[in-house]
Amino acid sequence: MVIVTKTSKAGIHYFPKPTTRITASVLINGAEMKNELIEGVVKRSVSKYMSEFECRIRNPEGVNTANIQLGHVVKVYADFSNGTTQIFEGTVQSIRFINIPPYIIIIANGYEADALNRTINRKYDVPTPIYQIFNDLVGFLTGHTTTNVSQANEMGNSVIVSWSGKSVWGAMQDLMMLTGNNFDFYCDFSKDWHVFRKGSIKRLTEGVIFGRTLKEITAEDNVTDASNSVTVQGAPLEGFQIMYTKPTGYGSSAGDMIIKDTNLTTYEAVKAKAEQLAIVRSTTEKKGRATATLMPTLNPGDKIYFFAPYHGLSDFFIVSQFEHRIKSNEISTAVTYQAQSKEQPTMVNFLIDLAKNQQKISGIENEFNMDYSFVMTFSDSSYIDSINSSGNISTANSYLFLASGATGTYTSTIMAADITNVSQAILKVNGEQISDAIFKISNDGGISYTSITPNTLFSFTGAGNQIKASITLNNASSKIKALGVSYK
């Protein structure tokens, strides 16, 4: 029996109460176990978490000990008619035998676990559509398909990205972030992957309705969903930190977020991630948790109708994750809902703690709280202003050096800052025999230069956002491998 929403004259959506009892089925390795089931929980989610089924099975005198083994396929069905609506499928990953009273605790993971268990080394060094990369990732998973990723070509963006020793699951999560957090994914019971724009799938067969399906609800709105600014730090390049800070526009009542991602190896990738995270963290939203009667046709990411007048809810909300709770022939569905495209509410504190831990573990070096940085390397002459540099300045083997003579001046190309005025900067140098070199910096495109001591905070007296560096080498043995400029 499919229950479909109806609309009253006042425009309020409602659901008729179910008129039949729930019928359920639990198959383990093809054998029906519903009569042995004490209780169970099906967990499903978009993007952040994998699906799971945890249950307790009676085991008097060990009758089921040999019937349940690791790797066995588990299928769970439940609905208000003949019990043929599937609500989970996966394989047994953990078995625990309890003596008194005798029962078995089983944990089965959904097919997303295949993506978590597969590690990849993959590099896309030319702009590639995100949906194409996602399809490539699924190609690493035996028996998995991408039938429902076709609509993901709406993602539009082409990106440069690389992964080293990362799980397919983690790489998929990175791709969703590169869409500006506007898309979600999950894997269904037939190992087909779904990628879709958040909030784009409206399901009229399910709802949380006061006086009909709603059992309990907790609604909230929290400033910890937002950030004042987002700083992303990528992988070190020639010993220098690449970073980018993006204000969210929310205001100083929210905290600052700092994330380090060593999979980001270019300034462009670091900037893109900061801008995307800033969008996600720019607002709070209505969200919460609710428990209702069984919603068998619900899928992760579905947008369903909520009507809870005492909580000010009368609209469609995204269900980011949910649980089907099975006990004594009663099944309820507990959902985590949100208004728009933010992280699940349970992830907010996790993200903040993760940022703090990453700073602690990774040893983020930003002593003077700079907001932006770039690195100039010398594998070629891309960063050499040939007009204003001495003729004996040259590059080879990724070093800048004097091709002849004992002195010469290098002038960099202009690096356009990402802010309207650069007030402070730090110059870092990776080189050899440079103790007698003279370093200068400009924020006005080279109109005026000021001497600067490497690794020391420098304050500009004039306004500008066109950064140039100048280095006079006074030793024929001097070599420079890279320059790093951090600024705010």
C-alpha positions in Angstrom: 0.0 0.0 0.0 1.5 3.3 -1.1 0.4 6.3 1.0 0.3 9.5 -1.1 0.1 13.0 0.2 -3.2 14.9 -0.2 -3.7 18.7 0.0 -6.4 20.4 2.0 -8.3 23.5 0.9 -6.0 25.5 3.1 -3.1 24.2 1.1 -1.7 22.0 3.8 -0.3 18.6 2.8 -1.4 15.6 4.9 -1.3 11.8 4.8 -4.1 9.3 5.6 -3.1 7.1 8.6 -2.0 3.6 7.6 -4.9 1.2 7.9 -2.9 -2.0 7.8 -0.1 -3.5 9.9 3.5 -3.5 8.8 4.8 -6.6 7.1 8.6 -7.2 7.3 11.2 -9.7 6.1 14.8 -10.2 7.1 16.8 -12.5 4.8 20.3 -13.6 5.7 22.0 -15.7 3.0 18.5 -16.3 1.6 17.1 -17.7 4.9 14.1 -15.9 6.5 15.1 -14.6 10.0 12.3 -12.3 10.9 10.9 -14.6 13.5 14.4 -14.8 15.1 14.9 -11.0 15.0 14.9 -9.3 18.5 15.5 -5.8 17.1 17.3 -4.1 14.3 18.3 -0.7 12.9 18.8 0.2 9.2 20.9 3.4 8.8 21.1 5.2 5.5 22.7 8.6 4.6 23.9 10.8 1.7 27.6 11.3 1.1 28.9 11.5 4.7 28.1 8.0 6.0 27.6 4.5 4.6 24.4 2.5 5.0 24.4 -0.2 7.8 22.1 -2.8 9.3 22.7 -3.8 12.9 20.5 -6.4 14.5 20.1 -9.0 17.3 19.1 -12.5 16.3 18.0 -15.2 18.8 20.4 -18.1 19.1 18.9 -20.7 21.6 21.3 -23.6 22.0 23.4 -22.2 19.1 20.8 -23.1 16.4 21.8 -20.1 14.2 25.5 -20.1 14.9 26.4 -21.9 11.7 23.7 -20.1 9.6 25.3 -16.7 9.8 28.8 -16.0 8.4 30.9 -13.1 7.4 30.2 -12.0 3.8 26.6 -13.3 3.8 24.2 -11.1 2.0 21.5 -9.4 4.2 18.2 -8.1 2.7 15.6 -6.3 4.7 12.0 -5.6 3.5 9.1 -3.7 5.1 5.9 -1.9 4.1 2.2 -1.7 4.9 1.1 -4.4 2.4 3.0 -7.6 1.5 6.5 -6.7 2.8 8.2 -6.5 -0.6 9.6 -2.9 -0.4 13.3 -3.2 0.1 14.9 -1.0 2.8 18.4 -2.5 3.0 20.9 -4.7 1.3 24.5 -5.4 2.2 26.9 -8.0 3.5 27.8 -9.2 7.0 30.9 -7.5 8.3 30.8 -8.3 12.0 29.4 -11.1 14.2 29.3 -11.3 18.0 27.9 -14.2 19.9 26.4 -13.4 23.3 25.9 -16.2 25.9 23.2 -15.1 28.4 20.7 -14.7 27.0 21.9 -16.4 23.8 21.7 -14.1 20.8 23.9 -12.9 17.9 24.8 -9.3 17.1 25.2 -8.8 13.4 26.5 -5.7 11.6 26.1 -5.6 7.8 27.4 -2.7 5.7 25.8 -1.5 2.5 27.6 -1.7 -0.8 29.1 1.8 -0.3 31.7 -0.2 1.8 33.3 -1.3 -1.5 34.3 2.3 -2.1 35.7 2.7 1.3 37.8 -0.4 1.0 39.3 0.5 -2.4 42.4 2.9 -2.4 43.4 4.9 -5.5 46.2 7.0 -6.8 44.7 9.2 -9.5 45.6 12.5 -11.1 43.6 14.8 -13.4 46.1 17.4 -14.4 43.8 19.0 -17.1 40.3 20.3 -16.3 37.9 17.3 -16.3 34.1 17.4 -15.7 33.2 16.3 -12.2 30.6 13.9 -13.3 33.1 12.2 -15.5 35.6 11.8 -12.7 32.8 10.4 -10.5 32.1 7.8 -13.2 35.8 7.0 -13.4 35.9 6.4 -9.6 32.9 4.0 -9.8 34.8 2.1 -12.5 37.3 1.0 -9.8 34.4 -0.9 -8.0 33.6 -4.4 -9.4 29.9 -4.8 -10.3 29.0 -1.2 -9.6 27.1 1.0 -12.1 26.4 4.7 -12.8 22.9 4.6 -14.3 21.7 7.4 -12.0 24.8 9.6 -12.4 23.6 10.8 -15.8 21.9 13.9 -14.4 25.1 14.8 -12.7 26.3 16.5 -15.8 24.5 19.5 -14.4 27.5 19.8 -12.0 29.1 21.8 -14.8 32.5 22.4 -13.2 35.7 20.9 -14.7 38.4 20.6 -12.1 42.0 19.7 -11.7 42.4 17.2 -8.8 44.7 14.4 -7.6 44.6 11.7 -4.9 47.3 9.7 -3.5 46.5 6.7 -1.3 42.9 7.9 -0.8 39.8 5.7 -0.7 37.3 5.9 -3.5 34.7 7.0 -0.9 36.9 9.9 0.2 37.5 11.0 -3.4 33.8 10.9 -4.0 33.3 13.2 -1.0 35.9 15.6 -2.3 34.1 15.8 -5.6 30.8 16.8 -3.9 32.7 19.6 -2.1 34.0 20.7 -5.5 30.4 21.2 -6.7 30.1 23.8 -4.0 28.4 21.2 -1.8 25.4 21.4 -4.1 25.3 17.7 -4.9 24.9 14.5 -2.9 25.4 10.8 -3.6 24.5 7.3 -2.3 24.7 3.7 -3.5 21.5 1.7 -3.8 20.8 -1.9 -3.2 21.7 -3.0 -6.8 25.1 -1.3 -6.5 24.0 1.6 -8.7 25.3 5.1 -7.7 23.0 8.1 -7.5 24.3 11.6 -7.8 21.8 14.5 -7.7 21.4 18.2 -6.9 20.5 18.6 -3.2 16.8 19.1 -2.8 16.0 18.1 -6.3 14.2 14.9 -5.5 10.7 15.5 -3.9 9.0 12.3 -2.6 5.3 12.6 -2.2 4.8 9.1 -0.8 6.4 10.0 2.5 6.0 12.7 5.1 6.2 13.8 8.7 2.7 15.0 9.6 1.4 16.2 13.0 -1.6 14.1 14.1 -1.0 11.4 11.5 2.6 10.1 11.0 4.6 12.3 13.4 5.7 10.6 16.7 8.2 13.2 18.1 10.3 16.0 16.7 13.2 18.3 17.8 13.8 21.4 15.7 16.8 23.7 15.9 18.7 26.6 14.4 22.4 27.0 15.5 25.1 29.6 14.8 27.7 26.8 14.7 26.4 26.0 11.2 28.1 29.2 10.0 31.6 30.6 10.0 33.0 34.1 9.8 35.7 33.0 7.4 37.2 29.8 5.9 40.9 29.2 5.5 42.1 26.3 3.4 45.7 25.2 3.4 46.9 22.8 0.8 50.0 20.6 0.4 53.4 22.3 0.9 55.1 23.3 -2.3 58.9 23.3 -2.1 58.5 23.7 1.6 56.0 26.6 1.5 52.4 26.6 2.5 49.7 27.4 0.0 46.6 28.9 1.6 43.6 31.0 0.8 41.0 32.7 3.1 37.5 33.5 2.1 35.1 35.5 4.3 31.6 34.0 4.4 29.7 37.2 5.0 27.9 35.8 8.0 29.7 38.0 10.5 32.1 37.8 13.5 29.5 36.2 15.8 30.5 32.9 14.1 33.9 31.4 14.5 36.7 31.0 11.8 37.2 27.6 10.1 40.7 26.3 9.1 41.0 23.2 7.0 44.2 21.5 5.8 43.9 19.3 2.8 47.2 17.8 1.4 45.4 16.5 -1.7 45.2 20.2 -2.9 48.5 20.8 -4.7 47.9 24.1 -6.5 46.9 27.6 -5.5 43.8 27.3 -7.8 42.6 24.2 -6.1 43.1 25.7 -2.6 41.2 28.8 -3.6 38.3 26.8 -5.1 37.9 24.7 -2.0 37.9 27.8 0.3 35.3 29.5 -1.9 33.1 26.4 -1.9 33.3 26.0 1.8 32.5 29.6 2.3 29.2 29.2 0.5 28.3 26.2 2.7 29.3 28.0 5.9 27.6 31.4 5.1 24.2 30.8 6.7 22.4 28.8 9.3 19.2 26.9 8.5 16.2 25.2 10.0 17.0 21.6 10.8 16.4 18.9 13.3 15.4 15.3 14.0 12.0 13.6 13.9 10.5 10.2 14.4 7.5 9.0 12.4 5.7 5.8 11.3 7.7 3.7 8.8 8.6 5.4 5.6 9.6 2.5 3.4 10.1 4.3 0.1 12.4 7.0 1.5 15.8 7.3 0.0 18.8 9.4 1.3 18.5 13.0 0.1 14.8 12.9 -0.6 12.8 16.1 0.1 9.7 15.3 2.0 6.9 17.3 3.6 6.9 18.3 7.3 3.9 19.7 9.1 4.5 20.4 12.8 2.6 23.7 13.6 4.0 24.0 17.2 7.5 24.0 15.7 6.7 26.4 12.9 7.2 23.7 10.2 5.0 23.5 7.1 7.3 22.9 4.2 9.4 20.4 2.3 12.8 19.5 3.9 15.8 17.4 2.8 16.3 14.2 4.7 20.1 13.9 4.9 20.1 10.7 6.9 17.6 8.3 8.5 17.1 5.1 10.5 14.4 2.4 10.2 14.0 1.0 13.8 12.6 -2.5 14.0 11.3 -4.0 17.2 8.5 -6.4 18.1 6.7 -6.0 14.7 6.8 -2.3 15.1 8.9 -0.2 12.7 9.4 3.6 12.9 11.6 5.9 10.9 13.8 8.5 12.5 15.1 11.2 10.2 17.6 14.0 10.3 16.3 16.9 8.2 17.6 20.2 6.9 16.3 23.1 4.8 19.1 23.5 2.3 22.5 22.2 1.3 24.5 22.2 4.5 26.3 19.4 6.2 24.2 17.1 8.4 23.6 18.6 11.8 25.6 15.9 13.5 28.6 16.9 11.4 28.9 20.5 12.6 30.8 19.9 15.7 32.8 17.2 14.0 34.0 19.6 11.3 35.1 22.2 13.9 36.9 19.5 16.0 38.4 18.1 12.8 39.8 21.5 11.9 41.4 22.0 15.3 42.8 18.5 15.3 44.2 18.9 11.8 46.0 22.1 12.8 47.4 20.2 15.8 48.4 17.1 14.0 49.6 18.6 10.8 51.5 21.5 12.4 50.0 24.3 10.4 52.6 27.1 10.0 50.9 30.5 10.0 52.6 32.3 12.9 51.4 35.8 11.8 47.8 34.8 10.8 48.3 35.5 7.1 45.2 35.0 4.9 46.7 34.2 1.5 49.9 32.8 0.0 51.5 31.9 -3.3 54.7 30.1 -4.3 57.0 30.9 -7.2 59.1 28.0 -8.5 61.8 28.0 -11.2 61.3 24.9 -13.3 61.0 27.4 -16.2 61.0 31.2 -16.6 57.3 31.7 -15.9 58.0 33.9 -12.8 60.8 35.9 -14.2 60.2 39.5 -15.4 62.8 39.3 -18.2 62.6 43.1 -18.9 63.5 44.2 -15.4 65.8 41.2 -14.5 69.5 41.2 -15.2 70.6 39.4 -18.3 72.7 36.9 -16.4 69.7 35.6 -14.4 68.8 32.1 -15.6 67.1 28.9 -14.6 68.0 25.2 -14.9 67.2 22.0 -12.9 64.4 24.0 -11.1 66.8 26.6 -9.7 67.3 30.3 -10.3 71.0 31.3 -10.5 73.6 33.6 -12.0 74.6 32.3 -15.4 77.7 34.5 -15.3 79.4 37.1 -13.1 79.2 37.5 -9.4 76.1 39.8 -9.1 72.7 40.1 -10.7 69.1 41.1 -9.9 66.0 38.9 -10.3 62.6 40.6 -10.6 59.5 38.5 -10.4 56.4 38.8 -12.5 53.4 40.5 -10.9 51.2 38.4 -8.7 47.8 39.9 -8.4 46.5 39.7 -4.8 43.0 38.4 -4.0 42.3 41.5 -1.9 42.1 45.2 -2.7 45.0 46.2 -0.5 48.0 44.2 0.8 49.0 45.7 4.1 51.4 43.0 5.4 53.5 40.2 3.9 56.1 37.6 4.7 58.8 36.5 2.2 60.2 33.0 2.6 63.1 31.7 0.5 64.3 28.2 -0.3 67.9 28.5 -1.6 71.6 27.9 -1.2 74.4 30.4 -0.5 72.0 33.4 -0.2 73.2 34.9 3.1 74.5 38.0 1.3 71.5 38.4 -1.1 69.3 41.5 -0.9 65.6 41.0 -0.9 62.9 43.6 -1.7 59.2 43.5 -2.1 56.5 45.7 -3.7 52.7 45.9 -3.5 52.3 48.4 -6.3 53.6 46.4 -9.2 57.2 47.4 -8.9 56.8 51.2 -8.8 58.5 51.2 -5.4 60.4 48.5 -3.6 61.3 48.1 0.1 64.0 45.9 1.6 62.6 42.9 3.5 64.1 40.3 5.7 63.0 36.7 4.9 60.7 35.0 7.5 59.9 38.4 9.1 56.6 40.2 9.1 56.7 43.3 6.9 54.2 46.1 6.8 53.7 48.2 3.6 53.3 52.0 4.0 51.5 52.5 0.7 48.4 50.9 -0.8 48.4 48.3 -3.6 47.6 44.7 -4.5 50.1 44.0 -7.2 52.9 42.0 -5.5 56.4 41.8 -7.0 59.7 40.5 -5.5 63.2 41.5 -6.3 66.4 39.7 -5.3 69.9 40.8 -5.9 72.4 37.9 -5.8 75.9 38.8 -4.7 77.5 35.4 -4.9 78.2 33.3 -8.0 77.3 30.2 -6.1 73.8 31.5 -5.0 70.9 29.4 -6.1 67.1 29.8 -5.3 64.7 26.9 -5.6 61.5 28.7 -4.7 59.9 31.9 -3.1 56.9 31.9 -0.9 54.9 35.1 -0.2 52.1 35.1 2.5 50.0 38.2 2.9 46.9 39.9 4.2 
